[in-house]
């Protein structure tokens, strides 16, 4: 998926094809996100970001109305990825 801005609405599931490492930023609102191949879902709100681990489908549903920005690769690891990595390392011990 190319970089751009999109609008998600409650009750209208967005299905995106995203590349590995692509970033999604919530500009406004609150969303529920499921990424193909990931064992858990994410709830993100305005200001949060999410980076995809692998190329595949991302499903998004908004609590009401949400604006999202898709971006190319970023240098910083978004907090959702950092939390996922932390949870994985804790479960391995």
C-alpha positions in Angstrom: 0.0 0.0 0.0 1.3 3.5 -0.9 1.6 6.2 1.8 -1.5 8.2 2.3 -4.4 9.3 4.5 -7.6 7.2 4.9 -10.8 7.4 6.9 -12.2 4.5 8.9 -15.8 4.4 10.1 -17.6 2.3 12.7 -19.2 -0.8 11.1 -17.2 -0.6 7.9 -14.2 -2.9 8.1 -11.2 -1.6 6.3 -9.0 -4.2 4.7 -5.5 -3.0 3.8 -2.7 -4.9 2.0 0.5 -3.6 3.7 4.2 -4.3 3.2 6.4 -5.6 6.0 7.7 -2.7 8.0 5.1 -0.3 6.8 3.8 2.1 9.5 0.2 3.2 10.3 -0.4 6.2 12.5 -3.8 7.1 14.0 -4.3 10.9 13.5 -7.7 11.0 15.2 -10.2 8.7 16.8 -9.7 5.1 18.1 -9.3 1.9 16.1 -9.1 -1.9 16.6 -6.4 -3.5 14.4 -5.7 -7.1 13.5 -2.6 -7.9 11.5 -2.4 -11.2 9.5 0.0 -13.6 11.3 0.0 -11.7 14.6 -1.4 -13.6 17.6 -3.1 -10.6 19.2 -5.1 -7.5 18.2 -4.3 -3.9 18.9 -6.4 -1.0 20.1 -4.9 2.3 19.0 -5.9 5.9 19.5 -4.9 9.3 18.2 -1.1 9.7 18.2 -0.4 5.9 18.4 1.5 4.1 15.6 1.8 0.5 14.5 4.4 -1.2 12.3 3.6 -4.3 10.3 5.8 -7.3 10.9 5.2 -9.0 7.5 3.5 -8.3 4.2 -0.2 -9.1 4.4 -3.6 -8.0 5.4 -4.4 -5.5 8.1 -8.1 -5.3 9.3 -9.2 -2.0 10.9 -12.5 -1.1 12.5 -13.1 2.4 14.1 -14.9 3.1 17.3 -16.6 6.0 15.6 -14.7 7.9 12.9 -10.9 7.8 12.7 -8.3 9.3 10.4 -5.2 7.2 9.6 -2.0 7.8 7.8 0.0 5.0 6.2 3.7 5.7 5.9 6.8 4.0 4.5 9.4 2.5 6.8 10.4 4.7 9.8 13.6 4.5 11.9 11.9 4.4 15.3 10.1 1.4 16.5 6.4 2.3 17.3 5.4 1.6 20.9 3.0 -1.2 20.0 5.8 -3.1 18.4 8.0 -2.5 21.5 5.3 -3.7 23.8 4.8 -6.8 21.6 8.5 -7.5 21.7 8.6 -7.1 25.5 5.6 -9.4 25.9 7.2 -12.0 23.7 10.5 -11.9 25.6 8.7 -12.2 28.9 6.8 -15.3 27.7 10.0 -17.0 26.6 11.4 -16.9 30.1 
